[in-house]
Amino acid sequence: MRPQPQGQHEKPLPKLRDIRRSCKKELYRTVKRLQVWIPEDKLKQAEQLYVQRVVADLLWIAETGNNRKKLSDWWDQHVNADIAELWDVDAAKLSRAFRQAFGG
């Protein structure tokens, strides 16, 4: 199978491995800014949830690319509440920590 030709400004979609790594890194940085201890099993569950949501909206996320504010807004709408509930932390505090860690 031949790869599809891409335009000058188009980037290929990231691989699942790259998505997992990015999600894990972003959650790690968020936890550091929260300054709370999160058990390893809950970190893994949050990572799986985050990866699933990213894969579900992958085309939009890839198109949005470097607009960290929009990506942070997406995270607030699609991921934040579920992870806050899973980790038993305040959703607003988690959102602030993510934005500080992610840069949005």
N, C-alpha and C positions, 0 to 999 in steps of 0.2 A: 504494500500500500504506500502510495506516495504522499508526502506531506503537502498540505495545501499551501500555495503561495500566499505570502502575507504582504500587506501594504507597507509602505515606508514607516508609518507610525504605529503599526499594530504590533502588539506583543503576544506571544503564545500564552495560552492559559497555563497557570502553574500546575505542577504535578501534585498528586495527593500527598506525597512525602513532604514536599515543600510547604504545603498548606498545614500539615500536622506540626511541622517544626515551628512555623510562624505562630500558630495558635498557642503552642506550648510556651514559647518564648514570651508572648504577650501576656499570658496568664501569670507566668512566673514574675514578670515585672510588676504586674498589677498587685499580686499578693505581697511583694516587697513593700509597695507603697501603702497597702492597707495596714501593715504591721500587725497582722494577726496570724496565728498558726492554723493552717488548713491541713487536715489529714491527707495522706497520699492517695487514698482511695477516692476521696472527694475531688482532689485535683484531677485525677484520671477521668472521673465522670464528667467534670466540667470541660475538660479538653475534648472528650468525645462529643459532647453536646455542641460545643463551639465549632468543631470541625464539620459536623453534620449541617449546621446552619450555614456555614460558609459555602460548603459544597452545593447546598440547595440554591443559594443566590450567587453562585460563582460568576456568571456572566455579568451581572450588575457590578459586583465587586471588582472584577477585572476592568470593566469600562471606567469605573470611578477612579481606579488607579491610585494616584498620589494625593487625592483630596482627603486628607486625614480627618477633617471635620465631618464630612459626609459619612465616612466610614465609622467614625465614633458615634454619630447619630444613629446609623444602622445598628450598631452594636447595642445601643441603649434600647432600641425598639425590639430587637429580635433575640437578644441573648442575656442582657443584664438582669432582668427580673428572675429568670430561671436559675442563673448561677447564684444570685443573691440568696434565693430561697435554699438552694442546695448547700451553700456555705454558711447559711444562717447569719448573714451580715446585712446591714442597711443598704438598700439598692442605690440611694443617692451617694453614699460614701463609696460604694463599689464603682459607680459611674465616674466619680471624680478621680479615683485611683487609676481607672483604666485610661481616662483621657490624659492624665499626667504621664502614664507609662507609654501610651501610644503616640502621643503628640497631637491630639486633636482637641 
